[in-house]
Amino acid sequence: MALRSVIQGCGACLPAQVLDNVELAERHGLDTTDTWIRERSGITRRHMAGPGESATSLGAEAARRALAQAGATADEVDCIIVATATPDNAFPATAVHIQRELGMTRGFGFDVSAACTGFIFALSIADSMLRSGQARSALVIGTEVYSRILDWTDRGTCVLFGDGAGAVFLRAVEGSERGILSSHLHSDGRQAGILYVEGTDGPLRMAGREVFKHAVTKLAAVVDEALAANGLDRSAVDWLVPHQANIRIIEAMGRKLDLPPERVVVTVDQHANTSAASVPLALSVAVGDGRIRQGDLVLLEAIGGGLTWGATLLRF
Ligand code: COA
């Protein structure tokens, strides 16, 4: 019987420090307003890592919570895949730091670099490994501390990002109706210059308007691709869990799928754009508050620097 990769637990971890738009502007001397940020992006606040917090510490805590929700222990994890653009070190990978933090003494871990689409790429790799039998279980984690790579004089960009981590724990299950149905990945290096980090330490540079234009068309296309690959109509989708970059992009995708707003998970107002962490964070919130239930058809999508973009369709 065919193996399916089934999410058995989700977890999230947000830094303790929260700044609303006015506090952010005051702290960094930004010439901006709460109204501008809300109207252009939907963002009202974001979490910001403090001195003791890092991609490793936030990611490890999100992973612990995902394991706890699954009723699993770190001994049962075969593989850790971390999506991050803000690792603690160029190497070793954040995944092996998290492996150590979890007390794991076996298995393997590595990081994936696909910017805001990183979680979808990491999930797709984990799914391939689980279905091929290379691993029987996996932690897939998105963890970011973008506050450390922002240019605080670039008001069009620095107001849009936040810090945090989200994680899922998956197992390979034989003959399950649940699990990942398919993932669809894309990149186009010709667009590398519209959203990138200078060198390895930053700052982040973004041509916001250009990115916006690509976002709606590319996400709409990859969503159609995911549905067509599974012979499903958009009406079959119970939940859209989109990358949380901008409320206007999220609403455009909801309209495209004919989904009522209450079927679209939105956290951008509370978390801002947490890049690779945004999809697992949003998933974790909607699973945690009981909206997403076992058996629901869930569509994940994201776009980010590269450009990279992708979608995953799964039965939760
Ligand atoms: N506060 C007040 N004014 C600001 C500002 C801020 N924080 N940032 C920019 N502005 C000003 C600009 O200077 C410009 O003023 P001008 O017309 O006098 O020159 C005006 O607002 C419009 O700027 P523009 O950059 O054209 O705004 P926009 O409508 O394109 O919105 C974004 C900017 C970044 C919110 C929007 O382009 C966006 O959301 N892009 C997608 C970003 C994204 O999702 N990236 C992540 C993908 S992973």
py3Dmol code that shows the C-alpha trace and the ligand (Angstrom):
import py3Dmol

protein = """\
ATOM      1  CA  MET A   1       0.000   0.000   0.000  1.00  0.00           C
ATOM      2  CA  ALA A   2       1.144   3.528  -0.730  1.00  0.00           C
ATOM      3  CA  LEU A   3       2.753   5.590   1.992  1.00  0.00           C
ATOM      4  CA  ARG A   4       1.422   9.029   2.821  1.00  0.00           C
ATOM      5  CA  SER A   5       3.120  11.748   4.893  1.00  0.00           C
ATOM      6  CA  VAL A   6       0.655  12.680   7.613  1.00  0.00           C
ATOM      7  CA  ILE A   7       0.993  15.747   9.851  1.00  0.00           C
ATOM      8  CA  GLN A   8       0.535  14.514  13.392  1.00  0.00           C
ATOM      9  CA  GLY A   9       1.344  17.670  15.312  1.00  0.00           C
ATOM     10  CA  CYS A  10       1.882  21.399  14.796  1.00  0.00           C
ATOM     11  CA  GLY A  11       3.722  23.861  16.998  1.00  0.00           C
ATOM     12  CA  ALA A  12       4.553  27.553  17.048  1.00  0.00           C
ATOM     13  CA  CYS A  13       6.871  29.806  18.989  1.00  0.00           C
ATOM     14  CA  LEU A  14       6.838  33.591  18.955  1.00  0.00           C
ATOM     15  CA  PRO A  15       9.305  35.896  20.712  1.00  0.00           C
ATOM     16  CA  ALA A  16       7.956  37.448  23.903  1.00  0.00           C
ATOM     17  CA  GLN A  17       8.484  41.026  22.717  1.00  0.00           C
ATOM     18  CA  VAL A  18       5.613  42.512  20.688  1.00  0.00           C
ATOM     19  CA  LEU A  19       5.708  45.882  18.934  1.00  0.00           C
ATOM     20  CA  ASP A  20       2.669  47.528  17.384  1.00  0.00           C
ATOM     21  CA  ASN A  21       3.106  49.869  14.425  1.00  0.00           C
ATOM     22  CA  VAL A  22       3.415  52.991  16.544  1.00  0.00           C
ATOM     23  CA  GLU A  23       5.960  51.398  18.883  1.00  0.00           C
ATOM     24  CA  LEU A  24       8.005  50.141  15.914  1.00  0.00           C
ATOM     25  CA  ALA A  25       8.025  53.600  14.323  1.00  0.00           C
ATOM     26  CA  GLU A  26       9.077  55.201  17.613  1.00  0.00           C
ATOM     27  CA  ARG A  27      11.822  52.692  18.307  1.00  0.00           C
ATOM     28  CA  HIS A  28      13.440  53.112  14.883  1.00  0.00           C
ATOM     29  CA  GLY A  29      12.573  56.754  14.192  1.00  0.00           C
ATOM     30  CA  LEU A  30      10.520  55.817  11.108  1.00  0.00           C
ATOM     31  CA  ASP A  31       8.566  58.386   9.121  1.00  0.00           C
ATOM     32  CA  THR A  32       5.419  56.250   8.887  1.00  0.00           C
ATOM     33  CA  THR A  33       1.958  55.856  10.382  1.00  0.00           C
ATOM     34  CA  ASP A  34      -0.143  53.048  11.775  1.00  0.00           C
ATOM     35  CA  THR A  35      -2.726  53.833   9.077  1.00  0.00           C
ATOM     36  CA  TRP A  36      -0.230  53.515   6.198  1.00  0.00           C
ATOM     37  CA  ILE A  37       1.052  50.154   7.439  1.00  0.00           C
ATOM     38  CA  ARG A  38      -2.443  48.757   8.112  1.00  0.00           C
ATOM     39  CA  GLU A  39      -3.896  49.928   4.799  1.00  0.00           C
ATOM     40  CA  ARG A  40      -1.002  48.713   2.626  1.00  0.00           C
ATOM     41  CA  SER A  41      -0.279  45.435   4.408  1.00  0.00           C
ATOM     42  CA  GLY A  42      -2.907  44.577   7.040  1.00  0.00           C
ATOM     43  CA  ILE A  43      -0.163  44.419   9.693  1.00  0.00           C
ATOM     44  CA  THR A  44      -0.927  45.781  13.175  1.00  0.00           C
ATOM     45  CA  ARG A  45       1.883  44.242  15.236  1.00  0.00           C
ATOM     46  CA  ARG A  46       4.821  41.842  15.086  1.00  0.00           C
ATOM     47  CA  HIS A  47       6.964  39.818  17.488  1.00  0.00           C
ATOM     48  CA  MET A  48      10.659  40.714  17.705  1.00  0.00           C
ATOM     49  CA  ALA A  49      13.415  38.436  18.968  1.00  0.00           C
ATOM     50  CA  GLY A  50      15.187  39.571  22.138  1.00  0.00           C
ATOM     51  CA  PRO A  51      18.892  39.044  22.921  1.00  0.00           C
ATOM     52  CA  GLY A  52      18.496  35.382  23.983  1.00  0.00           C
ATOM     53  CA  GLU A  53      16.298  34.387  21.054  1.00  0.00           C
ATOM     54  CA  SER A  54      17.509  32.975  17.731  1.00  0.00           C
ATOM     55  CA  ALA A  55      16.383  30.837  14.793  1.00  0.00           C
ATOM     56  CA  THR A  56      17.580  27.839  16.810  1.00  0.00           C
ATOM     57  CA  SER A  57      15.822  28.678  20.084  1.00  0.00           C
ATOM     58  CA  LEU A  58      12.511  29.619  18.434  1.00  0.00           C
ATOM     59  CA  GLY A  59      12.630  26.651  16.054  1.00  0.00           C
ATOM     60  CA  ALA A  60      13.472  24.181  18.821  1.00  0.00           C
ATOM     61  CA  GLU A  61      10.546  25.373  20.934  1.00  0.00           C
ATOM     62  CA  ALA A  62       8.122  25.179  17.981  1.00  0.00           C
ATOM     63  CA  ALA A  63       9.413  21.633  17.347  1.00  0.00           C
ATOM     64  CA  ARG A  64       8.888  20.613  20.991  1.00  0.00           C
ATOM     65  CA  ARG A  65       5.301  21.854  20.792  1.00  0.00           C
ATOM     66  CA  ALA A  66       4.680  19.982  17.510  1.00  0.00           C
ATOM     67  CA  LEU A  67       6.025  16.782  19.084  1.00  0.00           C
ATOM     68  CA  ALA A  68       3.878  17.339  22.182  1.00  0.00           C
ATOM     69  CA  GLN A  69       0.737  17.776  20.066  1.00  0.00           C
ATOM     70  CA  ALA A  70       1.605  14.539  18.235  1.00  0.00           C
ATOM     71  CA  GLY A  71       2.229  12.724  21.523  1.00  0.00           C
ATOM     72  CA  ALA A  72       5.720  11.889  20.223  1.00  0.00           C
ATOM     73  CA  THR A  73       9.211  12.235  21.658  1.00  0.00           C
ATOM     74  CA  ALA A  74      12.449  13.428  20.062  1.00  0.00           C
ATOM     75  CA  ASP A  75      13.678   9.777  19.999  1.00  0.00           C
ATOM     76  CA  GLU A  76      11.039   9.085  17.362  1.00  0.00           C
ATOM     77  CA  VAL A  77      12.320  11.743  14.927  1.00  0.00           C
ATOM     78  CA  ASP A  78      14.357  10.427  11.972  1.00  0.00           C
ATOM     79  CA  CYS A  79      14.966  13.713  10.205  1.00  0.00           C
ATOM     80  CA  ILE A  80      14.813  17.480  10.762  1.00  0.00           C
ATOM     81  CA  ILE A  81      14.496  19.869   7.840  1.00  0.00           C
ATOM     82  CA  VAL A  82      14.674  23.572   8.654  1.00  0.00           C
ATOM     83  CA  ALA A  83      13.704  26.366   6.301  1.00  0.00           C
ATOM     84  CA  THR A  84      15.388  29.632   7.255  1.00  0.00           C
ATOM     85  CA  ALA A  85      17.041  32.674   5.708  1.00  0.00           C
ATOM     86  CA  THR A  86      18.335  33.819   9.092  1.00  0.00           C
ATOM     87  CA  PRO A  87      20.366  30.885  10.469  1.00  0.00           C
ATOM     88  CA  ASP A  88      22.563  31.300  13.546  1.00  0.00           C
ATOM     89  CA  ASN A  89      25.602  30.204  11.484  1.00  0.00           C
ATOM     90  CA  ALA A  90      26.383  29.679   7.801  1.00  0.00           C
ATOM     91  CA  PHE A  91      27.113  26.173   9.088  1.00  0.00           C
ATOM     92  CA  PRO A  92      26.432  23.998  10.933  1.00  0.00           C
ATOM     93  CA  ALA A  93      22.819  24.016   9.859  1.00  0.00           C
ATOM     94  CA  THR A  94      20.133  25.331  12.190  1.00  0.00           C
ATOM     95  CA  ALA A  95      18.648  21.827  11.929  1.00  0.00           C
ATOM     96  CA  VAL A  96      21.589  20.242  13.747  1.00  0.00           C
ATOM     97  CA  HIS A  97      21.506  22.931  16.439  1.00  0.00           C
ATOM     98  CA  ILE A  98      17.827  22.086  16.921  1.00  0.00           C
ATOM     99  CA  GLN A  99      18.672  18.360  16.889  1.00  0.00           C
ATOM    100  CA  ARG A 100      21.049  19.017  19.815  1.00  0.00           C
ATOM    101  CA  GLU A 101      18.500  21.230  21.633  1.00  0.00           C
ATOM    102  CA  LEU A 102      15.915  18.450  21.404  1.00  0.00           C
ATOM    103  CA  GLY A 103      18.399  15.963  22.876  1.00  0.00           C
ATOM    104  CA  MET A 104      18.429  13.813  19.738  1.00  0.00           C
ATOM    105  CA  THR A 105      21.434  11.541  19.307  1.00  0.00           C
ATOM    106  CA  ARG A 106      20.409   9.884  16.029  1.00  0.00           C
ATOM    107  CA  GLY A 107      18.823  10.798  12.694  1.00  0.00           C
ATOM    108  CA  PHE A 108      19.938  13.683  10.484  1.00  0.00           C
ATOM    109  CA  GLY A 109      19.124  17.323   9.824  1.00  0.00           C
ATOM    110  CA  PHE A 110      19.808  20.003   7.236  1.00  0.00           C
ATOM    111  CA  ASP A 111      18.605  23.454   6.185  1.00  0.00           C
ATOM    112  CA  VAL A 112      16.804  24.566   3.058  1.00  0.00           C
ATOM    113  CA  SER A 113      17.187  28.006   1.481  1.00  0.00           C
ATOM    114  CA  ALA A 114      14.123  29.155  -0.435  1.00  0.00           C
ATOM    115  CA  ALA A 115      13.276  32.381   1.441  1.00  0.00           C
ATOM    116  CA  CYS A 116       9.551  32.802   2.175  1.00  0.00           C
ATOM    117  CA  THR A 117       8.752  29.615   0.196  1.00  0.00           C
ATOM    118  CA  GLY A 118      11.218  27.633   2.328  1.00  0.00           C
ATOM    119  CA  PHE A 119       8.616  25.761   4.355  1.00  0.00           C
ATOM    120  CA  ILE A 120       6.823  24.494   1.224  1.00  0.00           C
ATOM    121  CA  PHE A 121      10.176  23.339  -0.235  1.00  0.00           C
ATOM    122  CA  ALA A 122      11.158  21.671   3.062  1.00  0.00           C
ATOM    123  CA  LEU A 123       7.773  19.974   3.381  1.00  0.00           C
ATOM    124  CA  SER A 124       8.058  18.655  -0.169  1.00  0.00           C
ATOM    125  CA  ILE A 125      11.529  17.194   0.527  1.00  0.00           C
ATOM    126  CA  ALA A 126      10.300  15.590   3.749  1.00  0.00           C
ATOM    127  CA  ASP A 127       7.316  14.113   1.909  1.00  0.00           C
ATOM    128  CA  SER A 128       9.608  12.575  -0.741  1.00  0.00           C
ATOM    129  CA  MET A 129      11.855  11.079   1.943  1.00  0.00           C
ATOM    130  CA  LEU A 130       8.946   9.652   3.903  1.00  0.00           C
ATOM    131  CA  ARG A 131       7.263   8.144   0.855  1.00  0.00           C
ATOM    132  CA  SER A 132      10.538   6.634  -0.400  1.00  0.00           C
ATOM    133  CA  GLY A 133      11.226   5.053   2.992  1.00  0.00           C
ATOM    134  CA  GLN A 134      14.421   7.046   3.612  1.00  0.00           C
ATOM    135  CA  ALA A 135      12.895   8.274   6.874  1.00  0.00           C
ATOM    136  CA  ARG A 136       9.793   7.209   8.787  1.00  0.00           C
ATOM    137  CA  SER A 137       9.203  10.524  10.528  1.00  0.00           C
ATOM    138  CA  ALA A 138      10.269  14.137  10.080  1.00  0.00           C
ATOM    139  CA  LEU A 139      10.174  17.486  11.776  1.00  0.00           C
ATOM    140  CA  VAL A 140       9.769  20.315   9.266  1.00  0.00           C
ATOM    141  CA  ILE A 141      10.441  23.724  10.754  1.00  0.00           C
ATOM    142  CA  GLY A 142      10.319  27.307   9.476  1.00  0.00           C
ATOM    143  CA  THR A 143      12.163  29.687  11.794  1.00  0.00           C
ATOM    144  CA  GLU A 144      13.213  33.300  11.232  1.00  0.00           C
ATOM    145  CA  VAL A 145      14.662  36.360  12.937  1.00  0.00           C
ATOM    146  CA  TYR A 146      14.277  38.893  10.116  1.00  0.00           C
ATOM    147  CA  SER A 147      14.563  41.774  12.603  1.00  0.00           C
ATOM    148  CA  ARG A 148      18.337  41.109  12.405  1.00  0.00           C
ATOM    149  CA  ILE A 149      18.596  41.599   8.617  1.00  0.00           C
ATOM    150  CA  LEU A 150      16.345  44.627   8.068  1.00  0.00           C
ATOM    151  CA  ASP A 151      17.468  48.097   7.013  1.00  0.00           C
ATOM    152  CA  TRP A 152      15.716  50.310   9.566  1.00  0.00           C
ATOM    153  CA  THR A 153      16.058  53.313   7.266  1.00  0.00           C
ATOM    154  CA  ASP A 154      14.038  51.589   4.498  1.00  0.00           C
ATOM    155  CA  ARG A 155      10.502  52.319   5.703  1.00  0.00           C
ATOM    156  CA  GLY A 156       8.861  50.597   2.718  1.00  0.00           C
ATOM    157  CA  THR A 157      10.328  47.249   3.786  1.00  0.00           C
ATOM    158  CA  CYS A 158      11.232  47.167   7.476  1.00  0.00           C
ATOM    159  CA  VAL A 159       7.648  47.629   8.676  1.00  0.00           C
ATOM    160  CA  LEU A 160       6.524  44.428   6.924  1.00  0.00           C
ATOM    161  CA  PHE A 161       8.489  41.701   8.721  1.00  0.00           C
ATOM    162  CA  GLY A 162       8.455  39.906  12.081  1.00  0.00           C
ATOM    163  CA  ASP A 163      10.165  37.020  13.889  1.00  0.00           C
ATOM    164  CA  GLY A 164       8.863  33.571  14.846  1.00  0.00           C
ATOM    165  CA  ALA A 165       8.860  29.855  14.172  1.00  0.00           C
ATOM    166  CA  GLY A 166       6.406  27.124  13.215  1.00  0.00           C
ATOM    167  CA  ALA A 167       6.874  23.362  12.976  1.00  0.00           C
ATOM    168  CA  VAL A 168       5.072  20.207  11.941  1.00  0.00           C
ATOM    169  CA  PHE A 169       5.814  16.596  12.842  1.00  0.00           C
ATOM    170  CA  LEU A 170       5.016  14.061  10.118  1.00  0.00           C
ATOM    171  CA  ARG A 171       5.000  10.295   9.957  1.00  0.00           C
ATOM    172  CA  ALA A 172       4.826   7.957   6.980  1.00  0.00           C
ATOM    173  CA  VAL A 173       1.506   6.113   7.254  1.00  0.00           C
ATOM    174  CA  GLU A 174       0.500   3.250   5.009  1.00  0.00           C
ATOM    175  CA  GLY A 175      -2.774   3.459   3.100  1.00  0.00           C
ATOM    176  CA  SER A 176      -3.945   6.648   4.816  1.00  0.00           C
ATOM    177  CA  GLU A 177      -6.650   8.882   3.383  1.00  0.00           C
ATOM    178  CA  ARG A 178      -4.914  11.708   5.221  1.00  0.00           C
ATOM    179  CA  GLY A 179      -1.575  13.224   4.316  1.00  0.00           C
ATOM    180  CA  ILE A 180       0.208  15.280   1.684  1.00  0.00           C
ATOM    181  CA  LEU A 181      -1.394  14.831  -1.742  1.00  0.00           C
ATOM    182  CA  SER A 182       1.199  16.758  -3.751  1.00  0.00           C
ATOM    183  CA  SER A 183       3.624  19.684  -3.705  1.00  0.00           C
ATOM    184  CA  HIS A 184       4.487  21.956  -6.617  1.00  0.00           C
ATOM    185  CA  LEU A 185       7.739  23.938  -6.563  1.00  0.00           C
ATOM    186  CA  HIS A 186       9.035  26.713  -8.817  1.00  0.00           C
ATOM    187  CA  SER A 187      11.892  29.182  -8.993  1.00  0.00           C
ATOM    188  CA  ASP A 188      13.011  31.835 -11.457  1.00  0.00           C
ATOM    189  CA  GLY A 189      16.505  33.200 -10.900  1.00  0.00           C
ATOM    190  CA  ARG A 190      15.930  36.003 -13.400  1.00  0.00           C
ATOM    191  CA  GLN A 191      13.955  37.728 -10.641  1.00  0.00           C
ATOM    192  CA  ALA A 192      16.702  37.378  -8.002  1.00  0.00           C
ATOM    193  CA  GLY A 193      17.218  41.157  -7.907  1.00  0.00           C
ATOM    194  CA  ILE A 194      13.738  42.154  -6.702  1.00  0.00           C
ATOM    195  CA  LEU A 195      13.938  40.461  -3.285  1.00  0.00           C
ATOM    196  CA  TYR A 196      17.268  39.441  -1.761  1.00  0.00           C
ATOM    197  CA  VAL A 197      19.628  39.720   1.178  1.00  0.00           C
ATOM    198  CA  GLU A 198      22.922  41.550   0.568  1.00  0.00           C
ATOM    199  CA  GLY A 199      25.811  39.159   1.142  1.00  0.00           C
ATOM    200  CA  THR A 200      24.989  36.771   3.968  1.00  0.00           C
ATOM    201  CA  ASP A 201      24.206  39.191   6.795  1.00  0.00           C
ATOM    202  CA  GLY A 202      21.933  41.651   5.056  1.00  0.00           C
ATOM    203  CA  PRO A 203      20.250  43.964   4.837  1.00  0.00           C
ATOM    204  CA  LEU A 204      17.224  42.667   2.996  1.00  0.00           C
ATOM    205  CA  ARG A 205      16.332  44.543  -0.193  1.00  0.00           C
ATOM    206  CA  MET A 206      12.900  44.455  -1.800  1.00  0.00           C
ATOM    207  CA  ALA A 207      11.228  46.120  -4.762  1.00  0.00           C
ATOM    208  CA  GLY A 208       7.808  45.829  -3.123  1.00  0.00           C
ATOM    209  CA  ARG A 209       5.671  46.770  -6.082  1.00  0.00           C
ATOM    210  CA  GLU A 210       7.470  44.322  -8.411  1.00  0.00           C
ATOM    211  CA  VAL A 211       7.132  41.500  -5.891  1.00  0.00           C
ATOM    212  CA  PHE A 212       3.447  42.294  -5.459  1.00  0.00           C
ATOM    213  CA  LYS A 213       2.813  41.949  -9.208  1.00  0.00           C
ATOM    214  CA  HIS A 214       4.490  38.554  -9.394  1.00  0.00           C
ATOM    215  CA  ALA A 215       2.829  37.318  -6.204  1.00  0.00           C
ATOM    216  CA  VAL A 216      -0.778  37.288  -7.328  1.00  0.00           C
ATOM    217  CA  THR A 217      -0.194  35.745 -10.790  1.00  0.00           C
ATOM    218  CA  LYS A 218       2.348  33.141  -9.694  1.00  0.00           C
ATOM    219  CA  LEU A 219       0.386  32.041  -6.622  1.00  0.00           C
ATOM    220  CA  ALA A 220      -2.833  31.780  -8.628  1.00  0.00           C
ATOM    221  CA  ALA A 221      -1.053  29.610 -11.225  1.00  0.00           C
ATOM    222  CA  VAL A 222       0.536  27.253  -8.692  1.00  0.00           C
ATOM    223  CA  VAL A 223      -2.738  26.860  -6.809  1.00  0.00           C
ATOM    224  CA  ASP A 224      -4.459  25.850 -10.063  1.00  0.00           C
ATOM    225  CA  GLU A 225      -1.588  23.464 -10.773  1.00  0.00           C
ATOM    226  CA  ALA A 226      -2.003  21.766  -7.372  1.00  0.00           C
ATOM    227  CA  LEU A 227      -5.766  21.363  -7.796  1.00  0.00           C
ATOM    228  CA  ALA A 228      -5.470  20.083 -11.386  1.00  0.00           C
ATOM    229  CA  ALA A 229      -2.786  17.539 -10.392  1.00  0.00           C
ATOM    230  CA  ASN A 230      -5.263  16.005  -7.964  1.00  0.00           C
ATOM    231  CA  GLY A 231      -8.338  16.302 -10.185  1.00  0.00           C
ATOM    232  CA  LEU A 232      -9.924  18.587  -7.605  1.00  0.00           C
ATOM    233  CA  ASP A 233     -12.104  21.621  -8.029  1.00  0.00           C
ATOM    234  CA  ARG A 234     -11.497  24.777  -5.946  1.00  0.00           C
ATOM    235  CA  SER A 235     -14.791  24.094  -4.154  1.00  0.00           C
ATOM    236  CA  ALA A 236     -13.110  21.053  -2.541  1.00  0.00           C
ATOM    237  CA  VAL A 237     -10.696  23.263  -0.567  1.00  0.00           C
ATOM    238  CA  ASP A 238     -11.714  23.614   3.085  1.00  0.00           C
ATOM    239  CA  TRP A 239      -8.874  25.909   4.166  1.00  0.00           C
ATOM    240  CA  LEU A 240      -6.402  28.166   2.460  1.00  0.00           C
ATOM    241  CA  VAL A 241      -3.279  28.686   4.587  1.00  0.00           C
ATOM    242  CA  PRO A 242      -1.361  31.279   2.561  1.00  0.00           C
ATOM    243  CA  HIS A 243       2.022  32.856   3.092  1.00  0.00           C
ATOM    244  CA  GLN A 244       1.389  35.839   5.352  1.00  0.00           C
ATOM    245  CA  ALA A 245       3.080  38.677   3.480  1.00  0.00           C
ATOM    246  CA  ASN A 246       0.282  41.117   2.816  1.00  0.00           C
ATOM    247  CA  ILE A 247      -3.485  41.062   3.432  1.00  0.00           C
ATOM    248  CA  ARG A 248      -4.159  42.359  -0.094  1.00  0.00           C
ATOM    249  CA  ILE A 249      -2.356  39.377  -1.666  1.00  0.00           C
ATOM    250  CA  ILE A 250      -4.114  36.981   0.741  1.00  0.00           C
ATOM    251  CA  GLU A 251      -7.553  38.413  -0.050  1.00  0.00           C
ATOM    252  CA  ALA A 252      -6.850  38.248  -3.791  1.00  0.00           C
ATOM    253  CA  MET A 253      -6.034  34.537  -3.435  1.00  0.00           C
ATOM    254  CA  GLY A 254      -9.191  33.912  -1.395  1.00  0.00           C
ATOM    255  CA  ARG A 255     -11.275  35.561  -4.122  1.00  0.00           C
ATOM    256  CA  LYS A 256      -9.464  33.565  -6.798  1.00  0.00           C
ATOM    257  CA  LEU A 257     -10.449  30.329  -5.020  1.00  0.00           C
ATOM    258  CA  ASP A 258     -13.983  31.592  -4.304  1.00  0.00           C
ATOM    259  CA  LEU A 259     -13.336  30.914  -0.641  1.00  0.00           C
ATOM    260  CA  PRO A 260     -15.278  32.966   1.911  1.00  0.00           C
ATOM    261  CA  PRO A 261     -12.896  34.994   4.140  1.00  0.00           C
ATOM    262  CA  GLU A 262     -13.644  32.724   7.110  1.00  0.00           C
ATOM    263  CA  ARG A 263     -12.013  29.813   5.226  1.00  0.00           C
ATOM    264  CA  VAL A 264      -8.748  31.709   4.763  1.00  0.00           C
ATOM    265  CA  VAL A 265      -6.318  31.660   7.681  1.00  0.00           C
ATOM    266  CA  VAL A 266      -4.940  35.140   8.383  1.00  0.00           C
ATOM    267  CA  THR A 267      -2.188  35.895  10.899  1.00  0.00           C
ATOM    268  CA  VAL A 268      -0.361  38.675   9.038  1.00  0.00           C
ATOM    269  CA  ASP A 269      -2.164  41.237  11.206  1.00  0.00           C
ATOM    270  CA  GLN A 270      -0.604  39.735  14.362  1.00  0.00           C
ATOM    271  CA  HIS A 271       2.723  38.332  13.119  1.00  0.00           C
ATOM    272  CA  ALA A 272       3.615  40.418  10.017  1.00  0.00           C
ATOM    273  CA  ASN A 273       5.684  38.519   7.428  1.00  0.00           C
ATOM    274  CA  THR A 274       7.740  35.853   9.203  1.00  0.00           C
ATOM    275  CA  SER A 275       9.048  34.448   5.900  1.00  0.00           C
ATOM    276  CA  ALA A 276       9.628  30.664   6.075  1.00  0.00           C
ATOM    277  CA  ALA A 277       7.856  30.567   9.456  1.00  0.00           C
ATOM    278  CA  SER A 278       4.646  32.173   8.239  1.00  0.00           C
ATOM    279  CA  VAL A 279       2.841  29.138   6.773  1.00  0.00           C
ATOM    280  CA  PRO A 280       3.584  26.698   9.650  1.00  0.00           C
ATOM    281  CA  LEU A 281       2.776  29.459  12.165  1.00  0.00           C
ATOM    282  CA  ALA A 282      -0.590  30.124  10.523  1.00  0.00           C
ATOM    283  CA  LEU A 283      -1.293  26.386  10.249  1.00  0.00           C
ATOM    284  CA  SER A 284      -0.442  25.914  13.893  1.00  0.00           C
ATOM    285  CA  VAL A 285      -2.756  28.752  14.957  1.00  0.00           C
ATOM    286  CA  ALA A 286      -5.722  27.384  12.969  1.00  0.00           C
ATOM    287  CA  VAL A 287      -5.159  23.803  14.164  1.00  0.00           C
ATOM    288  CA  GLY A 288      -4.666  24.988  17.733  1.00  0.00           C
ATOM    289  CA  ASP A 289      -7.932  26.945  17.859  1.00  0.00           C
ATOM    290  CA  GLY A 290      -9.874  24.033  16.359  1.00  0.00           C
ATOM    291  CA  ARG A 291     -10.653  25.538  12.954  1.00  0.00           C
ATOM    292  CA  ILE A 292      -8.668  23.014  10.909  1.00  0.00           C
ATOM    293  CA  ARG A 293      -9.722  19.464  11.753  1.00  0.00           C
ATOM    294  CA  GLN A 294      -8.699  15.983  10.742  1.00  0.00           C
ATOM    295  CA  GLY A 295      -9.888  15.209   7.229  1.00  0.00           C
ATOM    296  CA  ASP A 296     -10.052  18.829   6.026  1.00  0.00           C
ATOM    297  CA  LEU A 297      -8.531  19.601   2.627  1.00  0.00           C
ATOM    298  CA  VAL A 298      -5.873  22.253   3.215  1.00  0.00           C
ATOM    299  CA  LEU A 299      -4.032  24.271   0.597  1.00  0.00           C
ATOM    300  CA  LEU A 300      -0.696  25.849   1.537  1.00  0.00           C
ATOM    301  CA  GLU A 301       0.989  28.391  -0.755  1.00  0.00           C
ATOM    302  CA  ALA A 302       3.929  30.791  -0.614  1.00  0.00           C
ATOM    303  CA  ILE A 303       6.144  33.053  -2.689  1.00  0.00           C
ATOM    304  CA  GLY A 304       9.471  34.607  -1.797  1.00  0.00           C
ATOM    305  CA  GLY A 305      12.974  35.634  -2.814  1.00  0.00           C
ATOM    306  CA  GLY A 306      14.439  33.800  -5.778  1.00  0.00           C
ATOM    307  CA  LEU A 307      11.841  34.218  -6.890  1.00  0.00           C
ATOM    308  CA  THR A 308      10.613  30.939  -5.449  1.00  0.00           C
ATOM    309  CA  TRP A 309       6.992  29.895  -5.174  1.00  0.00           C
ATOM    310  CA  GLY A 310       5.028  26.755  -4.485  1.00  0.00           C
ATOM    311  CA  ALA A 311       1.953  25.058  -3.088  1.00  0.00           C
ATOM    312  CA  THR A 312       1.111  21.925  -1.124  1.00  0.00           C
ATOM    313  CA  LEU A 313      -2.274  20.263  -1.037  1.00  0.00           C
ATOM    314  CA  LEU A 314      -2.934  17.972   1.913  1.00  0.00           C
ATOM    315  CA  ARG A 315      -5.692  16.201   3.741  1.00  0.00           C
ATOM    316  CA  PHE A 316      -5.095  17.136   7.363  1.00  0.00           C
TER     317      PHE A 316
END
"""
ligand_1 = """\
48
COA
N 5.048 54.723 5.645
C 4.580 55.749 4.929
N 4.807 55.880 3.609
C 5.548 54.943 3.005
C 6.079 53.844 3.700
C 5.802 53.757 5.062
N 6.234 52.718 5.838
N 6.743 53.066 2.819
C 6.654 53.654 1.621
N 5.934 54.788 1.720
C 5.565 55.738 0.673
C 6.530 55.727 -0.475
O 7.630 56.554 -0.223
C 5.671 56.223 -1.602
O 5.566 57.622 -1.505
P 5.568 58.549 -2.821
O 4.370 58.106 -3.609
O 5.480 59.914 -2.269
O 6.861 58.223 -3.508
C 4.296 55.660 -1.284
O 4.327 55.315 0.113
C 3.956 54.443 -2.105
O 5.047 53.544 -2.046
P 5.020 52.183 -2.805
O 6.258 51.399 -2.450
O 4.743 52.402 -4.254
O 3.751 51.558 -2.087
P 2.899 50.297 -2.444
O 1.483 50.676 -2.590
O 3.516 49.479 -3.533
O 3.009 49.459 -1.107
C 4.210 47.568 -0.232
C 4.271 49.034 -0.649
C 5.632 47.121 0.087
C 3.326 47.448 1.007
C 3.612 46.728 -1.381
O 4.308 46.987 -2.571
C 3.696 45.266 -1.091
O 3.022 44.773 -0.224
N 4.487 44.529 -1.876
C 4.645 43.107 -1.703
C 5.624 42.887 -0.630
C 5.659 41.485 -0.196
O 4.659 40.868 -0.009
N 6.874 40.996 -0.013
C 7.148 39.751 0.542
C 6.956 38.674 -0.434
S 7.627 37.257 0.296
"""
view = py3Dmol.view(width=600, height=400)
view.addModel(protein, "pdb")
view.setStyle({"model": 0}, {"cartoon": {"style": "trace"}})
view.addModel(ligand_1, "xyz")
view.setStyle({"model": 1}, {"stick": {}})
view.zoomTo()
view.show()
